[in-house]
Amino acid sequence: MKVAWLFPGQGAQSVGMGQKLFASSKAARAVFEAADRALGEPLSAMIFEGPEDALTRTANAQPAIVTTSIAVLEAVRERFPALPAPSFAAGHSLGEYSALVAAKALSFDDAVRLVRARGRAMQEAVPEGVGAMAAIMGLDGAVLRTICAKAAEETGEVVSCANFNAPGQVVIAGTQKAVARASELASAEKGKAIPLKVSAPFHCALMAPAAKAVATELSAVNVGDFVFPVVANVDAEPNVSKERVKELLVAQVDGAVLWEQAVLRMKAEGVTHALELGPGKVLAGLVKRIAKDVKVLSVGDPESLESVGAFLEIPAP
């Protein structure tokens, strides 16, 4: 059995996530308390009580999801002391920070502060109402790259593939005009375009100012030695070089998320099982579409936590 740990990205947040683990797990509770100290504010109260519109704001959602994901991981480790390290970890966009914390490359405190700054920078990079994102269903990634290039040329504005999530599911991002034109071209090719309710056009060239801001924030952070590889979003390659962490995280801000390719790379390396650690079950659904024979268990509450032992064939204490 070869195992991967997967960590969700923005959009997975929901009011009340992690609250049952906070109540039942001393290790999880310590993570939420550490986040509050690191940010100097009661983030955990917003996670547990909302309001939803505040939690959904990018600058709040990002540290909230990282906090909940690491709280879930620590609760699993607490419940199953014999839990072995995975062969790989990977995170979808924001989730890469959680994966780096799990692999000991980033400290939790640094990660929470980084993603708070990252969220603010991404929100501020593009004025509200200028950008857009759309999910394109039913078309190949290579076809969509061509469509985006054509739409960008026709409009003179930015649009590109932002997330290669699964076969036939690619998200595009850019200006409203260019995304609308690319959506029209995709529809003409029998694809289905679904506009996304987002606060900014993530993972495209419009995020260049945010990438610079993230680089500045990262410059003051120490990167530690990896205890297992993290498959990076921007190249879908396993990384254990602490010298590369900062450049990969900066490139990720305005570069495409190669999630489908990352999952296929882990499968090619022999991964058979994966734990989705954190809120929601989005990644389990994507993996099912990418590599049906890789089994995924989504863990986000005390009930699902109890299934980890049987799923990974490890003894409970």
C-alpha positions as CSV (number, residue, x, y, z in Angstrom):
1,M,0.0,0.0,0.0
2,K,1.3,3.4,-1.0
3,V,-0.5,6.4,0.6
4,A,-0.8,10.1,-0.3
5,W,-2.2,12.9,1.9
6,L,-4.4,15.4,0.0
7,F,-5.3,18.8,1.3
8,P,-8.3,20.9,0.0
9,G,-8.2,24.5,-1.4
10,Q,-10.3,27.5,-1.3
11,G,-14.0,26.8,-1.7
12,A,-14.0,23.9,0.8
13,Q,-14.8,26.2,3.7
14,S,-18.1,26.0,5.6
15,V,-19.2,27.5,8.9
16,G,-18.7,24.9,11.7
17,M,-16.0,22.9,10.0
18,G,-13.7,21.2,12.5
19,Q,-15.8,22.1,15.4
20,K,-16.6,18.5,16.4
21,L,-12.9,17.7,16.4
22,F,-12.1,20.8,18.4
23,A,-14.5,19.4,21.0
24,S,-13.2,15.8,20.9
25,S,-9.5,16.1,20.1
26,K,-6.9,17.8,22.3
27,A,-4.5,17.9,19.3
28,A,-7.1,19.5,17.0
29,R,-8.0,22.0,19.6
30,A,-4.3,23.0,20.0
31,V,-4.1,23.8,16.3
32,F,-7.1,26.1,16.3
33,E,-5.7,27.9,19.4
34,A,-2.3,28.2,17.7
35,A,-3.9,29.8,14.7
36,D,-5.7,32.4,16.9
37,R,-2.3,33.2,18.5
38,A,-0.5,33.4,15.2
39,L,-3.0,35.9,13.7
40,G,-3.7,37.7,16.9
41,E,-7.4,37.3,16.5
42,P,-10.1,34.7,17.1
43,L,-10.1,33.0,13.7
44,S,-11.5,29.8,15.3
45,A,-14.6,31.7,16.4
46,M,-15.3,32.8,12.8
47,I,-14.7,29.2,11.6
48,F,-17.2,27.8,14.1
49,E,-19.8,30.6,14.2
50,G,-19.4,32.6,11.0
51,P,-20.9,34.7,9.6
52,E,-20.6,32.9,6.3
53,D,-19.9,36.0,4.2
54,A,-16.9,36.8,6.5
55,L,-15.5,33.3,6.4
56,T,-15.9,33.2,2.6
57,R,-13.7,36.3,2.1
58,T,-10.4,35.2,0.6
59,A,-8.2,36.6,3.4
60,N,-10.2,34.6,6.0
61,A,-11.1,31.5,4.0
62,Q,-7.4,30.7,3.3
63,P,-6.1,30.6,6.9
64,A,-9.4,28.9,8.0
65,I,-9.0,26.0,5.6
66,V,-5.3,25.5,6.4
67,T,-6.1,25.6,10.1
68,T,-8.9,23.1,9.8
69,S,-6.9,20.8,7.5
70,I,-3.9,20.7,9.9
71,A,-6.3,20.2,12.9
72,V,-7.7,17.2,11.1
73,L,-4.3,15.8,10.5
74,E,-3.2,16.2,14.1
75,A,-6.4,14.6,15.3
76,V,-5.6,11.6,13.0
77,R,-2.1,11.4,14.4
78,E,-3.4,11.6,17.9
79,R,-5.9,8.8,17.4
80,F,-3.5,6.6,15.4
81,P,0.0,7.0,16.8
82,A,1.2,4.3,14.4
83,L,0.1,6.3,11.4
84,P,3.0,6.0,8.9
85,A,4.3,9.0,6.9
86,P,2.8,9.1,3.4
87,S,4.8,8.5,0.2
88,F,3.6,11.9,-1.0
89,A,1.4,14.9,0.0
90,A,-0.3,17.3,-2.3
91,G,-2.7,20.2,-1.9
92,H,-5.0,21.9,-4.4
93,S,-3.8,25.5,-4.8
94,L,-4.0,26.9,-1.2
95,G,-3.8,23.3,0.0
96,E,-0.2,23.1,-1.0
97,Y,0.6,25.2,2.1
98,S,-1.1,22.5,4.3
99,A,0.9,19.8,2.5
100,L,4.1,21.7,3.2
101,V,3.2,22.0,6.9
102,A,2.4,18.3,7.1
103,A,5.9,17.6,5.5
104,K,7.6,19.9,8.0
105,A,8.8,22.3,5.3
106,L,6.8,25.2,6.7
107,S,5.9,25.8,10.3
108,F,2.1,26.0,11.0
109,D,2.4,29.6,12.4
110,D,4.3,30.8,9.3
111,A,1.8,29.0,7.0
112,V,-1.3,30.7,8.6
113,R,0.3,34.1,8.4
114,L,1.5,33.5,4.8
115,V,-2.0,32.5,3.5
116,R,-3.6,35.4,5.3
117,A,-1.3,37.7,3.4
118,R,-1.7,35.6,0.2
119,G,-5.5,35.9,0.5
120,R,-5.4,39.7,0.9
121,A,-2.9,40.1,-2.0
122,M,-5.0,37.9,-4.3
123,Q,-8.2,39.8,-3.4
124,E,-6.5,43.2,-4.0
125,A,-4.7,42.3,-7.2
126,V,-7.7,42.9,-9.4
127,P,-10.5,45.4,-8.8
128,E,-13.9,43.8,-8.0
129,G,-15.9,43.3,-11.2
130,V,-12.9,43.2,-13.5
131,G,-12.1,39.5,-13.4
132,A,-14.0,36.3,-13.9
133,M,-13.6,32.5,-13.8
134,A,-15.6,29.7,-15.4
135,A,-15.5,25.9,-15.3
136,I,-15.4,24.4,-18.7
137,M,-16.9,20.8,-18.8
138,G,-16.4,18.3,-21.5
139,L,-13.3,19.6,-23.3
140,D,-9.7,18.5,-23.3
141,G,-7.1,20.7,-21.7
142,A,-5.1,21.1,-24.9
143,V,-8.3,22.3,-26.7
144,L,-9.0,24.8,-24.0
145,R,-5.4,26.2,-24.1
146,T,-6.0,26.9,-27.8
147,I,-9.4,28.4,-27.1
148,C,-8.0,30.7,-24.4
149,A,-5.2,31.8,-26.7
150,K,-7.7,32.7,-29.4
151,A,-10.0,34.5,-27.0
152,A,-7.1,36.5,-25.6
153,E,-6.0,37.5,-29.1
154,E,-9.5,38.5,-30.1
155,T,-10.2,40.6,-27.1
156,G,-6.7,41.9,-26.4
157,E,-7.3,40.8,-22.7
158,V,-6.2,38.1,-20.4
159,V,-7.7,34.6,-20.2
160,S,-6.0,31.3,-19.6
161,C,-6.4,27.8,-18.0
162,A,-6.3,28.2,-14.3
163,N,-7.1,24.7,-12.9
164,F,-6.7,21.4,-14.6
165,N,-8.9,19.6,-12.1
166,A,-9.9,16.4,-13.8
167,P,-10.5,15.0,-17.3
168,G,-13.1,17.2,-18.9
169,Q,-13.1,19.7,-16.1
170,V,-10.8,22.8,-16.5
171,V,-11.3,26.2,-14.9
172,I,-10.4,29.3,-16.9
173,A,-9.6,32.8,-15.5
174,G,-9.0,36.3,-16.8
175,T,-11.0,39.5,-17.5
176,Q,-14.7,39.3,-17.7
177,K,-14.7,40.0,-21.5
178,A,-12.0,37.5,-22.3
179,V,-13.5,34.7,-20.1
180,A,-16.9,35.3,-21.7
181,R,-15.4,35.0,-25.2
182,A,-13.5,31.9,-24.3
183,S,-16.8,30.4,-22.9
184,E,-18.5,31.2,-26.2
185,L,-15.8,29.4,-28.1
186,A,-15.9,26.5,-25.7
187,S,-19.6,26.2,-26.1
188,A,-19.2,26.1,-29.9
189,E,-16.9,23.1,-29.4
190,K,-19.6,21.3,-27.4
191,G,-18.2,22.2,-24.1
192,K,-20.3,23.5,-21.2
193,A,-19.2,26.8,-19.6
194,I,-20.3,27.4,-16.0
195,P,-19.5,30.9,-14.5
196,L,-18.0,30.6,-11.0
197,K,-18.9,32.9,-8.1
198,V,-15.4,34.1,-7.1
199,S,-14.0,37.2,-5.7
200,A,-11.0,37.4,-8.1
201,P,-9.6,35.6,-11.2
202,F,-7.1,33.3,-9.5
203,H,-4.2,31.5,-11.2
204,C,-3.8,33.7,-14.2
205,A,-1.5,36.6,-15.3
206,L,-3.8,39.1,-13.6
207,M,-2.5,37.8,-10.3
208,A,1.1,39.0,-11.0
209,P,0.9,41.7,-8.3
210,A,-0.2,39.1,-5.8
211,A,2.7,36.9,-6.8
212,K,5.1,39.7,-6.0
213,A,3.4,40.3,-2.6
214,V,3.7,36.6,-1.8
215,A,7.4,36.6,-2.7
216,T,7.9,39.5,-0.3
217,E,6.1,37.6,2.5
218,L,8.1,34.4,1.8
219,S,11.4,36.2,1.9
220,A,11.3,36.4,5.7
221,V,10.2,32.7,6.2
222,N,12.5,29.8,7.0
223,V,11.9,26.6,5.1
224,G,12.7,23.3,6.8
225,D,13.8,19.9,5.6
226,F,11.0,17.7,4.1
227,V,10.1,14.5,5.8
228,F,8.3,13.3,2.6
229,P,7.8,14.8,-0.9
230,V,5.2,17.3,-1.7
231,V,3.9,17.3,-5.3
232,A,3.8,20.9,-6.5
233,N,0.9,22.5,-8.3
234,V,2.9,24.3,-11.0
235,D,4.8,21.3,-12.4
236,A,3.1,18.2,-10.9
237,E,6.5,17.0,-9.7
238,P,7.4,15.7,-6.2
239,N,9.6,18.2,-4.4
240,V,11.9,17.7,-1.4
241,S,14.2,20.6,-2.1
242,K,13.7,23.3,0.5
243,E,15.5,25.7,-1.9
244,R,12.7,25.4,-4.4
245,V,9.7,25.9,-2.0
246,K,9.5,29.7,-2.3
247,E,9.8,29.8,-6.1
248,L,7.1,27.1,-6.4
249,L,4.7,28.9,-4.1
250,V,5.2,32.2,-5.9
251,A,4.8,30.7,-9.4
252,Q,1.6,29.0,-8.1
253,V,-0.2,32.4,-7.5
254,D,-0.4,33.4,-11.2
255,G,0.3,29.9,-12.7
256,A,-2.1,27.1,-13.4
257,V,-2.9,24.3,-10.9
258,L,-2.0,21.0,-12.5
259,W,-4.1,18.8,-10.2
260,E,-5.0,16.1,-12.7
261,Q,-1.4,15.8,-13.6
262,A,-0.3,15.7,-10.0
263,V,-2.7,12.8,-9.2
264,L,-1.6,10.9,-12.3
265,R,2.1,11.4,-11.2
266,M,1.4,10.0,-7.8
267,K,-0.5,7.1,-9.3
268,A,2.4,6.4,-11.6
269,E,4.6,6.3,-8.5
270,G,2.4,3.5,-7.1
271,V,0.0,5.4,-4.9
272,T,-3.0,3.2,-4.1
273,H,-4.7,5.0,-1.2
274,A,-5.2,8.6,-0.2
275,L,-6.5,10.5,2.8
276,E,-8.3,13.8,2.0
277,L,-7.5,15.8,5.2
278,G,-9.7,18.8,5.8
279,P,-13.2,20.2,5.0
280,G,-15.3,18.8,2.2
281,K,-14.9,15.9,-0.2
282,V,-14.1,17.8,-3.4
283,L,-10.7,16.1,-3.9
284,A,-12.1,12.6,-3.5
285,G,-14.5,13.4,-6.3
286,L,-11.7,14.7,-8.5
287,V,-9.5,11.7,-7.8
288,K,-12.3,9.3,-8.7
289,R,-12.5,11.0,-12.1
290,I,-8.7,11.0,-12.6
291,A,-7.7,7.6,-11.3
292,K,-10.6,5.4,-10.4
293,D,-8.5,2.7,-8.8
294,V,-6.9,5.0,-6.2
295,K,-9.1,4.7,-3.1
296,V,-9.7,8.0,-1.2
297,L,-11.1,8.5,2.3
298,S,-12.2,12.0,3.2
299,V,-11.5,12.8,6.8
300,G,-13.0,15.9,8.4
301,D,-14.9,14.9,11.6
302,P,-14.7,12.4,14.4
303,E,-16.9,9.8,12.6
304,S,-14.7,9.7,9.4
305,L,-11.5,9.8,11.6
306,E,-12.5,6.5,13.1
307,S,-12.4,4.9,9.6
308,V,-8.7,5.7,9.1
309,G,-7.4,2.6,10.8
310,A,-9.4,0.1,8.7
311,F,-8.8,2.1,5.5
312,L,-5.0,2.1,6.0
313,E,-4.8,-1.2,7.8
314,I,-3.2,0.3,10.9
315,P,-4.0,-0.7,14.5
316,A,-5.8,1.7,16.8
317,P,-4.2,2.0,20.2
